[in-house]
Amino acid sequence: MRIVSAAEAVAGIRSGHQIYVQAAAAAPSVLLDALVARADELHDVSVVHMHIEGPGPHLAPEMAGHFRHRALFIGPNARAAVNEGRAEYIPVFLSDTPHLFTSGLIPLDAILINVSPPDEHGYCSLGTSVEATYAAIPVARTVIAQLNRSMPRTLGESFVHINDIDLAVEVDIPPYEHLEQPGGEVERRIGEYVADLVPDGATIQMGIGTIPTAVAKALHGKKDLGVHTEMMTDVVVDLVEAGVITGMRKERNRGKIVATFMMGTPKLYRFVHDNPMVEMRPTDFTNDTHVIRSFRHMIAINSAISIDLSGQVCADSIGWRLYSGVGGQMDFIRGAALAPEGRAIIALPSTAAGGQVSRITPLLEAGAGVVTTRAHVRTVVTEYGVAELYGKSIRERARALIAIAHPDFRDELIAQARQTHYL
């Protein structure tokens, strides 16, 4: 490992190269800025990553032709580039992303990572984001790192040795913060319905946003919950401090909070630093259906953009407009459904666009991507209640979903369902 300037670190990246960038709050901003500063001398550099926090300077319109993002999951800063044709979307289960690199399907000329300084044994921690980075490091031709004094040192499969890093830049920049927006009455009611489905001792998976936050608030009073998830946020810390999450009834990784990446506030990053309770693992472990189903009471809580009356879930697009990604929804929905006493939950508000549009629809609109099929969807929750779809016919599903749709749209849904002979 050589300590160099940021400009020197990225000087070896050439036109036509393909690079991977560590995800989420760990996005290596100094290295990205240095790379974009070379834009005039580069063309057709493929930049592969999941969602990253920050501005994403390589995604700006003026970078077209110089950099082309290949998105494994579309973050807010990449949506315009993808939908304007300046970037590409690769639909993939989160559990499969490490294999894209280890198999050579996506060869890497370089990888940009953001790690803690080395310990006395020479090991740096990937900190807030392991995901596919852990798998990509050994196969990348050049490993370029930010040695970041402000990156928390997380434990688990989170370490890279300095002998495996080629070039490093010393920085002191905290991981990106993500502040949760408070939900309203709709989210509160959804949270309460979901919490009623979570038994004491269950292992839970939930992501980020107003609904997971509302669910977490409603879980106070539960006992001995465990966490096996993709994303860890501040609400997990709150539940640990309240004595709700102990992990002591988990069938594997007992007493551990297992995650693959995290986003939150400094409170979260302080909590995870050198904390033996937190175990970071790659997505081919956290999202492995075999692992997920090994928890007896596995409760997976995911959301959707829309759901049709047969139970098909669209979660990555709004019509033709690509919005996010397949992510880990199917991994956890299927894993939880296969658990002995598991439950796979899709939780969503009944409306969008300020109440003008029903999220429960007769049919998915043209271009909408089916992330979770009608055969996989089992439990759906809105602010109007819980619909159980497993083992139900299309007619029974339509009735159950109309019953939890917003009252303003129920008559219309009934009429349309009769036209298609669902009712």
LUMVEX-569202 format. One line per field, with one value per residue (C-alpha): residue in one letter; residue number from 1; y, x, z. Coordinates in Angstrom, 2 decimals, padded with zeros to 5 digits. Last residue first. Example, Ala and Ser with C-alpha at 12.3 -4.5 7.8 and 13.67 -1.06 7.14 Angstrom:
2
tilo	c(S, A);
zaza	c(2, 1);
c2	c(-001.06, -004.50);
c1	c(013.67, 012.30);
c3	c(007.14, 007.80);
This chain:
423
tilo	c(L, Y, H, T, Q, R, A, Q, A, I, L, E, D, R, F, D, P, H, A, I, A, I, L, A, R, A, R, E, R, I, S, K, G, Y, L, E, A, V, G, Y, E, T, V, V, T, R, V, H, A, R, T, T, V, V, G, A, G, A, E, L, L, P, T, I, R, S, V, Q, G, G, A, A, T, S, P, L, A, I, I, A, R, G, E, P, A, L, A, A, G, R, I, F, D, M, Q, G, G, V, G, S, Y, L, R, W, G, I, S, D, A, C, V, Q, G, S, L, D, I, S, I, A, S, N, I, A, I, M, H, R, F, S, R, I, V, H, T, D, N, T, F, D, T, P, R, M, E, V, M, P, N, D, H, V, F, R, Y, L, K, P, T, G, M, M, F, T, A, V, I, K, G, R, N, R, E, K, R, M, G, T, I, V, G, A, E, V, L, D, V, V, V, D, T, M, M, E, T, H, V, G, L, D, K, K, G, H, L, A, K, A, V, A, T, P, I, T, G, I, G, M, Q, I, T, A, G, D, P, V, L, D, A, V, Y, E, G, I, R, R, E, V, E, G, G, P, Q, E, L, H, E, Y, P, P, I, D, V, E, V, A, L, D, I, D, N, I, H, V, F, S, E, G, L, T, R, P, M, S, R, N, L, Q, A, I, V, T, R, A, V, P, I, A, A, Y, T, A, E, V, S, T, G, L, S, C, Y, G, H, E, D, P, P, S, V, N, I, L, I, A, D, L, P, I, L, G, S, T, F, L, H, P, T, D, S, L, F, V, P, I, Y, E, A, R, G, E, N, V, A, A, R, A, N, P, G, I, F, L, A, R, H, R, F, H, G, A, M, E, P, A, L, H, P, G, P, G, E, I, H, M, H, V, V, S, V, D, H, L, E, D, A, R, A, V, L, A, D, L, L, V, S, P, A, A, A, A, A, Q, V, Y, I, Q, H, G, S, R, I, G, A, V, A, E, A, A, S, V, I, R, M);
zaza	c(423, 422, 421, 420, 419, 418, 417, 416, 415, 414, 413, 412, 411, 410, 409, 408, 407, 406, 405, 404, 403, 402, 401, 400, 399, 398, 397, 396, 395, 394, 393, 392, 391, 390, 389, 388, 387, 386, 385, 384, 383, 382, 381, 380, 379, 378, 377, 376, 375, 374, 373, 372, 371, 370, 369, 368, 367, 366, 365, 364, 363, 362, 361, 360, 359, 358, 357, 356, 355, 354, 353, 352, 351, 350, 349, 348, 347, 346, 345, 344, 343, 342, 341, 340, 339, 338, 337, 336, 335, 334, 333, 332, 331, 330, 329, 328, 327, 326, 325, 324, 323, 322, 321, 320, 319, 318, 317, 316, 315, 314, 313, 312, 311, 310, 309, 308, 307, 306, 305, 304, 303, 302, 301, 300, 299, 298, 297, 296, 295, 294, 293, 292, 291, 290, 289, 288, 287, 286, 285, 284, 283, 282, 281, 280, 279, 278, 277, 276, 275, 274, 273, 272, 271, 270, 269, 268, 267, 266, 265, 264, 263, 262, 261, 260, 259, 258, 257, 256, 255, 254, 253, 252, 251, 250, 249, 248, 247, 246, 245, 244, 243, 242, 241, 240, 239, 238, 237, 236, 235, 234, 233, 232, 231, 230, 229, 228, 227, 226, 225, 224, 223, 222, 221, 220, 219, 218, 217, 216, 215, 214, 213, 212, 211, 210, 209, 208, 207, 206, 205, 204, 203, 202, 201, 200, 199, 198, 197, 196, 195, 194, 193, 192, 191, 190, 189, 188, 187, 186, 185, 184, 183, 182, 181, 180, 179, 178, 177, 176, 175, 174, 173, 172, 171, 170, 169, 168, 167, 166, 165, 164, 163, 162, 161, 160, 159, 158, 157, 156, 155, 154, 153, 152, 151, 150, 149, 148, 147, 146, 145, 144, 143, 142, 141, 140, 139, 138, 137, 136, 135, 134, 133, 132, 131, 130, 129, 128, 127, 126, 125, 124, 123, 122, 121, 120, 119, 118, 117, 116, 115, 114, 113, 112, 111, 110, 109, 108, 107, 106, 105, 104, 103, 102, 101, 100, 99, 98, 97, 96, 95, 94, 93, 92, 91, 90, 89, 88, 87, 86, 85, 84, 83, 82, 81, 80, 79, 78, 77, 76, 75, 74, 73, 72, 71, 70, 69, 68, 67, 66, 65, 64, 63, 62, 61, 60, 59, 58, 57, 56, 55, 54, 53, 52, 51, 50, 49, 48, 47, 46, 45, 44, 43, 42, 41, 40, 39, 38, 37, 36, 35, 34, 33, 32, 31, 30, 29, 28, 27, 26, 25, 24, 23, 22, 21, 20, 19, 18, 17, 16, 15, 14, 13, 12, 11, 10, 9, 8, 7, 6, 5, 4, 3, 2, 1);
c2	c(-010.29, -010.77, -010.86, -008.14, -005.81, -006.86, -005.83, -002.45, -001.84, -003.00, -000.82, 002.22, 001.60, 001.18, 004.33, 006.92, 004.29, 003.94, 000.32, -002.19, -003.87, -003.65, -005.84, -008.57, -008.60, -008.75, -011.52, -013.61, -013.26, -014.02, -017.14, -017.20, -019.60, -016.74, -013.39, -012.11, -008.46, -006.33, -003.00, 000.45, 002.13, -000.38, -003.90, -006.77, -010.32, -013.16, -012.02, -014.72, -016.13, -012.65, -011.96, -009.62, -007.16, -006.80, -003.80, -001.19, -000.40, -000.04, 000.41, -002.44, -003.67, -003.14, -000.83, -000.59, 002.43, 004.62, 008.05, 011.50, 011.08, 013.52, 011.96, 008.44, 006.32, 003.20, 003.71, 000.66, -002.44, -005.71, -008.36, -011.82, -013.78, -016.59, -019.47, -022.26, -019.88, -020.35, -017.14, -015.25, -016.42, -015.63, -012.10, -011.60, -012.43, -010.94, -007.56, -007.53, -004.91, -005.06, -001.45, 002.22, 004.54, 003.52, 005.52, 003.19, 003.02, 004.19, 001.78, -000.45, -001.74, -003.10, -005.87, -008.36, -009.34, -010.13, -006.79, -004.88, -003.56, -000.19, 001.58, -001.12, -001.68, -004.37, -005.90, -009.40, -011.21, -014.37, -016.35, -019.65, -018.10, -020.57, -019.13, -016.12, -018.21, -020.39, -017.31, -015.75, -012.02, -011.49, -014.07, -013.26, -009.65, -009.47, -009.51, -006.88, -008.12, -005.68, -006.85, -006.84, -003.02, -001.65, 001.38, 000.39, 002.76, 005.75, 005.36, 005.14, 008.25, 010.02, 009.81, 007.18, 004.78, 001.18, -001.68, -005.50, -006.23, -008.73, -007.58, -010.27, -011.89, -015.22, -015.36, -018.31, -019.43, -015.97, -015.92, -013.73, -011.10, -008.39, -005.87, -004.49, -003.29, 000.37, 001.01, -001.80, -000.41, 003.07, 001.62, -000.24, 002.99, 004.65, 002.55, -000.87, -002.05, -005.56, -007.30, -009.92, -008.31, -010.04, -009.22, -010.20, -008.59, -006.26, -003.19, -000.75, -002.28, 000.56, 003.00, 000.54, 000.19, 003.96, 004.17, 001.31, 003.25, 006.63, 005.37, 002.85, -000.90, -003.70, -007.23, -008.78, -011.82, -012.71, -013.28, -011.62, -011.85, -009.36, -009.23, -006.54, -004.46, -004.39, -003.00, -000.43, 000.72, 001.09, 003.27, 005.47, 005.72, 007.08, 009.43, 011.13, 010.14, 011.99, 012.40, 010.28, 011.96, 010.25, 011.19, 010.52, 008.85, 011.23, 012.71, 012.50, 011.61, 009.72, 008.58, 004.98, 003.08, -000.66, -002.16, -005.94, -005.75, -003.19, -005.95, -005.72, -006.35, -006.37, -009.98, -009.32, -006.15, -002.46, 000.16, 003.47, 005.70, 009.05, 008.40, 007.53, 005.69, 006.36, 003.36, 002.37, -001.33, -002.04, -005.16, -005.80, -009.49, -009.52, -006.25, -007.13, -009.72, -007.43, -004.55, -006.52, -005.33, -004.28, -000.73, 001.29, 000.39, -001.43, -002.11, -001.86, -004.66, -004.20, -006.16, -003.06, -001.68, -000.11, 003.19, 002.80, 002.29, 004.08, 002.10, 002.76, -000.37, -000.74, -002.57, -004.62, -007.45, -007.71, -011.28, -012.30, -014.89, -013.18, -009.85, -010.66, -013.24, -010.48, -008.98, -012.14, -011.63, -008.10, -009.58, -008.07, -005.63, -003.79, -000.16, 001.99, 005.61, 008.60, 007.36, 010.16, 007.78, 006.45, 009.88, 011.37, 008.56, 008.52, 011.01, 009.37, 005.96, 003.28, -000.19, -002.24, 000.91, 001.05, 004.67, 005.92, 008.35, 010.59, 010.45, 012.07, 013.95, 017.22, 015.70, 015.10, 011.45, 011.46, 014.09, 011.67, 014.37, 012.41, 008.99, 005.99, 003.51, 000.45, 000.76, 000.40, 003.29, 002.51, 004.86, 005.65, 008.71, 010.26, 013.25, 015.91, 013.99, 014.18, 016.27, 013.55, 011.10, 013.45, 014.10, 010.37, 009.73, 012.39, 011.24, 007.59, 006.50, 004.89, 006.19, 004.05, 001.94, 001.28, 002.21, -000.33, 000.49, -000.35, 001.04, 002.30, 005.44, 004.98, 004.85, 005.02, 008.62, 007.77, 007.57, 010.27, 012.83, 011.78, 012.22, 009.16, 006.61, 003.41, 000.00);
c1	c(-065.11, -061.80, -063.98, -061.87, -064.87, -065.88, -062.47, -062.90, -066.19, -064.84, -061.74, -063.90, -066.09, -063.01, -061.17, -062.34, -062.32, -058.51, -057.62, -057.60, -060.93, -060.04, -057.00, -059.03, -061.72, -059.15, -057.27, -060.44, -061.22, -057.63, -057.78, -056.28, -053.64, -051.52, -053.26, -053.73, -054.84, -054.12, -055.70, -056.73, -053.33, -052.00, -050.66, -050.16, -049.35, -048.50, -046.81, -044.69, -047.27, -048.32, -044.74, -042.37, -040.36, -042.93, -041.72, -044.23, -043.92, -047.63, -049.56, -050.09, -053.65, -056.72, -054.69, -053.79, -051.48, -054.53, -053.77, -055.00, -054.27, -051.38, -049.68, -049.86, -052.53, -053.03, -049.76, -047.48, -046.45, -045.54, -045.07, -043.48, -044.13, -042.14, -043.29, -041.22, -039.28, -040.17, -042.21, -039.38, -036.87, -039.20, -039.97, -036.37, -034.65, -037.52, -037.14, -033.36, -032.75, -035.02, -034.19, -035.01, -037.07, -037.15, -039.78, -041.73, -044.64, -043.33, -040.46, -038.63, -041.25, -044.12, -045.89, -048.27, -051.03, -053.92, -055.55, -052.46, -049.77, -048.02, -044.82, -043.98, -042.62, -040.79, -041.04, -039.58, -040.48, -038.45, -039.97, -038.11, -034.89, -033.30, -035.41, -033.12, -029.95, -031.31, -032.73, -029.26, -029.76, -027.45, -024.97, -024.62, -025.12, -021.80, -021.69, -021.39, -021.76, -022.92, -023.02, -019.22, -019.26, -015.95, -017.83, -021.48, -022.93, -020.82, -021.97, -025.61, -025.45, -023.53, -026.75, -028.07, -027.18, -026.07, -024.77, -024.67, -026.48, -026.41, -027.29, -025.78, -027.01, -027.36, -025.76, -028.07, -031.41, -032.07, -033.65, -031.00, -031.03, -031.37, -033.61, -036.40, -034.17, -034.93, -031.27, -031.42, -034.67, -033.18, -030.07, -032.24, -034.13, -030.86, -030.53, -029.27, -029.81, -029.70, -031.30, -031.04, -032.17, -033.40, -036.30, -036.02, -039.23, -041.82, -042.92, -041.56, -042.33, -044.65, -041.75, -039.90, -042.91, -043.14, -039.46, -039.88, -042.81, -041.06, -038.03, -035.21, -035.17, -036.70, -035.73, -036.87, -036.04, -038.91, -038.47, -041.74, -044.22, -044.39, -047.82, -049.16, -046.11, -047.28, -050.71, -049.15, -046.65, -049.36, -051.34, -048.34, -047.48, -050.91, -050.90, -047.71, -044.12, -041.07, -038.30, -035.25, -031.88, -029.17, -025.60, -022.71, -019.75, -017.50, -014.51, -010.95, -008.78, -005.58, -005.43, -004.49, -003.11, -002.63, -004.76, -004.56, -001.39, -003.24, -005.61, -009.36, -011.92, -015.69, -016.70, -017.65, -016.74, -017.26, -014.57, -016.35, -015.02, -013.88, -010.14, -010.65, -008.04, -009.68, -008.84, -007.85, -007.74, -006.38, -007.01, -010.33, -010.99, -010.07, -011.92, -015.20, -016.39, -016.13, -017.55, -020.72, -022.55, -019.87, -020.95, -020.68, -017.15, -015.15, -012.64, -008.87, -006.55, -002.81, -002.44, -002.06, -005.27, -005.43, -007.29, -011.04, -012.19, -013.66, -013.39, -012.84, -012.44, -010.38, -010.17, -013.21, -014.77, -018.58, -019.50, -016.16, -017.73, -016.45, -017.82, -021.40, -021.38, -021.21, -024.46, -026.57, -028.02, -029.05, -031.27, -030.43, -031.90, -028.95, -029.89, -027.94, -026.83, -027.06, -030.35, -032.49, -034.21, -030.92, -029.28, -032.39, -032.67, -029.01, -029.06, -032.18, -030.50, -030.95, -029.80, -027.25, -026.69, -024.23, -023.03, -021.47, -018.59, -016.94, -019.61, -022.17, -020.33, -022.07, -025.38, -024.09, -023.84, -020.06, -020.53, -022.53, -024.04, -023.86, -025.16, -024.59, -027.15, -025.56, -022.38, -020.72, -018.91, -018.10, -015.48, -016.50, -014.28, -011.46, -009.12, -011.79, -013.21, -010.02, -011.66, -014.34, -011.75, -010.58, -014.17, -014.88, -011.74, -012.65, -016.28, -015.63, -019.31, -019.48, -022.98, -024.45, -022.12, -018.47, -017.65, -016.79, -014.71, -014.76, -012.06, -012.82, -010.76, -008.08, -007.85, -004.17, -004.33, -006.98, -004.65, -002.31, -005.11, -006.20, -002.66, -000.57, 000.01, 001.30, 000.00);
c3	c(-008.89, -010.73, -013.84, -015.50, -015.65, -012.14, -010.79, -012.47, -010.70, -007.34, -007.72, -008.53, -005.49, -003.29, -004.40, -001.87, 000.89, 000.61, -000.07, 002.80, 001.86, -001.84, -001.08, 000.62, -002.07, -004.87, -003.11, -002.72, -006.42, -007.40, -005.23, -001.74, -000.46, 000.84, 000.40, 003.97, 003.86, 006.93, 007.85, 006.70, 007.15, 004.65, 005.18, 002.72, 003.81, 001.40, -001.80, -003.42, -005.84, -006.96, -007.99, -006.21, -008.31, -011.08, -013.06, -014.21, -017.91, -018.49, -015.25, -012.83, -013.02, -010.84, -008.58, -004.90, -004.74, -005.26, -006.70, -005.62, -001.90, -001.86, -004.84, -003.40, -001.74, 000.42, 002.26, 001.99, 003.92, 002.17, 004.85, 004.69, 007.88, 009.39, 011.54, 009.99, 007.70, 004.03, 003.83, 005.53, 002.93, 000.03, 001.15, 002.26, -001.01, -003.04, -001.35, -001.44, -004.08, -007.14, -007.83, -007.34, -009.59, -013.22, -015.07, -017.37, -014.95, -011.62, -011.14, -008.66, -006.23, -008.30, -006.41, -008.03, -005.61, -007.98, -007.22, -008.26, -005.93, -006.10, -005.10, -002.63, 000.87, 002.80, 006.27, 006.68, 009.92, 010.62, 013.51, 013.06, 011.75, 009.31, 006.47, 006.21, 005.95, 003.14, 001.39, 001.31, 001.77, 004.74, 003.46, -000.25, 000.79, 002.60, 006.42, 009.15, 012.73, 015.39, 019.03, 019.16, 018.91, 017.64, 016.25, 015.76, 018.35, 017.31, 013.70, 014.74, 016.91, 014.14, 012.10, 009.74, 006.99, 007.34, 005.24, 005.26, 008.50, 011.38, 014.90, 017.09, 020.32, 018.62, 015.18, 014.48, 015.94, 017.33, 020.80, 022.46, 019.74, 022.39, 020.65, 022.86, 025.72, 025.04, 024.13, 021.60, 020.17, 019.75, 018.13, 015.63, 014.92, 013.97, 010.82, 009.75, 006.19, 004.80, 007.75, 010.46, 013.71, 016.86, 019.15, 022.79, 024.04, 022.52, 024.50, 021.95, 018.56, 017.56, 017.31, 015.08, 012.79, 012.44, 011.50, 009.03, 007.50, 007.34, 005.51, 005.79, 005.76, 007.74, 008.68, 011.93, 014.04, 016.37, 020.12, 021.04, 018.17, 015.27, 013.56, 015.93, 015.01, 011.39, 012.27, 014.60, 012.01, 009.38, 011.77, 012.51, 008.82, 008.00, 010.98, 009.89, 009.32, 010.57, 008.00, 008.78, 008.60, 006.57, 007.36, 005.00, 006.60, 008.53, 006.68, 007.98, 005.00, 004.19, 000.56, -000.24, -003.20, -003.71, -000.93, -000.46, 001.66, 003.82, 004.87, 004.18, 006.90, 007.14, 007.41, 011.05, 012.93, 012.26, 012.71, 012.29, 009.49, 010.88, 010.55, 006.88, 004.91, 001.53, -000.58, -004.11, -004.98, -008.46, -010.57, -008.83, -008.07, -004.36, -003.62, -005.37, -002.86, 000.17, -001.85, -002.63, 000.54, 003.14, 003.98, 007.19, 008.17, 005.51, 008.26, 007.79, 008.93, 009.37, 012.60, 014.77, 013.25, 009.80, 009.36, 008.74, 005.17, 002.16, -001.08, -004.78, -006.91, -010.06, -013.40, -012.53, -014.53, -014.36, -015.33, -013.82, -011.54, -008.37, -009.58, -010.53, -007.73, -005.12, -006.52, -006.30, -002.81, -003.79, -006.49, -009.86, -012.37, -013.98, -014.65, -017.11, -017.11, -019.46, -020.90, -019.48, -017.07, -015.72, -015.36, -013.74, -011.25, -010.20, -007.28, -005.85, -005.76, -008.40, -007.37, -009.32, -011.35, -014.23, -014.34, -017.54, -017.18, -019.78, -022.46, -020.18, -017.41, -018.27, -017.20, -013.63, -012.53, -012.05, -009.32, -007.13, -004.90, -001.64, -000.71, -002.93, -004.20, -005.72, -007.73, -011.10, -012.77, -016.41, -017.89, -021.46, -021.86, -019.88, -020.35, -019.81, -016.82, -014.74, -011.98, -011.93, -010.62, -007.89, -006.79, -006.71, -004.64, -002.09, -001.96, -001.13, -000.77, 002.68, 003.43, 000.62, -001.50, -002.25, -005.85, -008.56, -011.61, -015.30, -017.57, -021.08, -020.66, -018.04, -014.25, -013.29, -012.07, -009.45, -006.45, -007.76, -007.76, -004.26, -002.98, -002.14, 000.63, -000.98, 000.00);
